[in-house]
Amino acid sequence: MATEEQARRLVDVLATELTSRSGSVLRHDRYYRGKHPLKFASEEFRKYCADRYEGFSDNWVQPVADSPVERLTVTGVQAPGQTKADADLWSVWQRNGLDADSQLGFLGAGNAARSFVLVWGDPDDEETPCVTFEDASSAVVQYEPGSRRRRRAALKLWQDGFKEFATLYLPSEVWKFERPLSAGDKKSPQMAEADEVMDSWTPREMDNEPNPQPNPMGVVPMVELPNRPLLASEPVSDVSGVIAMQDAINLLWAMLFTNADYASLTQRIITGAEIPKVPILDANGQKVGEKPIDLKKFVTDRILWLENPDAKADSWPAAQLTAYTDIIEVAVGHIAAQTRTPQHYLIGKMANLSGDALIAAETGLVKRVEEKQLWFGQALREVFQLICLARGEDAKGKALGGGSVLWKDPQSRNLAQLTDSLLKLKQIGFPFEWLALRFGLTPTEVATLMEMRAREAEQDPVAAMLGAGGQPPEPAPGPPAPVDGGVP
């Protein structure tokens, strides 16, 4: 069991790690929301156009991040040796609203390179532990040296505007701390040192709750969902490689808008003539001077009078802006290739493509989703183990270590082709329940479907006897016919 001083020092270490990560997490979140700081090719361009295009963004980060998440749907968890998904654990999943919140967690992991899941018992409902997805800006997990799975500690950090709160999760106990938020004013070194002492973490007192309180699960109850993990470095965000190209695309749009303002119409010029002037008259109507005429009046009246016989009019054609749009389209194509996002998700152009061509175009995205299912599934399996531990089902949780998380098929399939393939699989002996799962139904929906089939069989035994195809079942094969004098 850790002492209060050890727990406080561990909170400081983990909070520092969390602070070092928060910069990239917040940056990726801003880009996902379309809040891009515009880039400019020169200081002169920035000087004249920064305010004009402030707030503009052509956001390609969002579809890149969203495309795999829309195909990541958990449908259940299955223990080894079982043929059906676990109904009790799926009930906990749904009671916590994780059908929807899991999508937020997967999106957060894709943007920030990781997200987290926290599991803790609910004193009011022992059968339904509290399960929440946590953002990478507010949670961090520390692992045992040399391990990427054995969790040593976890920290959850948040603010309420006046104080900063921290909850430290250890295998044997849970510590809760708080400290006032620093004002951030400039102070002398002595006052800053005094503030640091005063602002250190102190135990957070809770009504009718010890601090620290024991951890009945015996393990750190927070699991990390890494996105594209690497052996020797941190996980990789899905959008980190898109940001540079996103900045280039916004720059090209700014240049296109500038040219559209100044050069998208035919330009005309007059040479060999003085600027037209109008007389200045006194109170008696006598000419006392001249002043240049407002050239804007010619634009309004569309009349220009030139007395100089040597004056000549010339023009140059409007600028062609397709050069910019062609480059932008190439840049978007680069984003599609680098992130394995189908081009028809980004370009918005659909030719007469066959179903097979569309499936081939989405192969990269499907493989990207399957990769996420592998890593997220491993983490979610540990989450379901924690749920079992929180419910006091230690043996079941241990068994789930060899189980599997069930996912919806990430591939888009033509309904006619899918049903035709399932019918052929049925003809060679695949069971109906397996085919229903392959069709895309969740385990819960399949269980309901099987009950409906059983009720139909009870109400219409003749149809049940004939079989699903409406034909009498084939008779069992008998002994072979005798040949050569009755010897088979």
C-alpha positions, 0 to 999 in steps of 0.5 A: 500500500502506498503512503500519502507522500508516494501517492502525491508524487505519483500524481505529480508525475502522471499529471506532468505526462498528461500535460505534455500530451495535452498540446497535441490532443487539443490541436488535433481536436481543433483541426477535427472541428475545422478550427484551422490556423491559416498558413500563408506563403509570405508575410505580405500575403498574411498582412493583407489577407489574414483578417479577410480569411479568418475563420475559413477552413475546408475541413478534410480532417473530419471525414478522414477521422469519421470514416472508420468510426462509422464502421466500428460497432461492437455487438457483444462479447463471447467467452471461449468455448461458448457459442453465444454472446454473453447476455449479462455483460451485454446488458451492462454495456447497454445500460451504460449507454456504450452503444453511443459512447463507444463511438465517442471513445473510438473517435477520440482514440483516432484523433488523439492516438488513444482513449481510455475506459474506466470501470468502477462498481456502483454501490446502488446497483451491484449488477451494473458497474459504471463504465465510462470512456475517458478522453486522452486529455484527462486520463493516463495509464502507467505500465509496469517496466517492459510491459505494454499491458500490465497496468501499474497506475492510472490517473483521472484529472479534471477541473471545476473552474476553481480547483483541480481534482485528481483520482489515482487508481492503484491495484490495492487502493484509490486516492483522491486529491485536489488543489487550487488552480493557479492564477498564472500572474507574474510573481516574484520567485519567492512568492511563486515558490510559496504558491507552489507549496500552497498549491500542492496536492492535498487529500480530497475529503468525501462524506462517508468515504475513506481516503484512500479507499480499497480497490476491491477489484485488485487491478487498475480499473482503467484500460487504454485503447491505443490507436495504431500502436508501435513497438518503440514509440507512442501510438499514432493519431489518424489525423496527424499526417493530414494536418500538413496537407490540410494547411496547404489546401486552405492556403490554396483556397485563400490564393484562389479567393484572392485571384477571384477578387482581383482577376476573375473578370476581364480587366481593361486599360486605357493608354495615351489619355489623361485622367478625365477632370471636371471643372471647379466653379465658383459662386458665379459659375466661373471656372476656377480650377479642375479636379480628377473625376471619380473613376467609380462614376464610370463604373456606375454610369458605364460611360467614358468620354475621351477627347484625346485622339491618341487614346487606346483601349486594351484588355486582358482576359480573366484569370483561369482559377481551375489551376488552383482547383486542380491542385486542391483535388490532387491534394485531396487525393493524396489525403485519401491515399495516405489515410486509406480513405476511399476517394468517393468519400472525399472527392464527391464524384461517382462514376458508373462503378460496379459493386465489385469496383466499389468494394475494391475501392473500400478495401483500404478502409476495411483493412484499416477498420479491421486493424482497429478492431484488433487493437480496440478489441483486445482492450475491450476484452479487458474492459469486460474482464473488469466488469466481471471483477466489479460484479464479483465474478472473478472466475468468469472474468479470468475466462474472458481473457481468452474470449473475443469481442464481437464486431459488426462486419466492416465491409459494405455488401450488396444485399442481393449478393449477400443473400445469394452467398448465404443461401449457398452456404445454407445448402452446404450445411451452415446453421441458420443461426450462424448465417443470421450473424453473417447477415449482420444481425447482432447476437441479441437480434439473432436470439430474438429471431430464433425465438420467433422461428420457434413460435412459428414452428409451434403454430405451423408444425407442417411448415416446420416439418417441410423445412425452411425451403418448403420441401419435404426433408430428404429421406435418410440414405438406406443400405446399398442395393444388392448386386450380383445375386443379392450380394451388396 
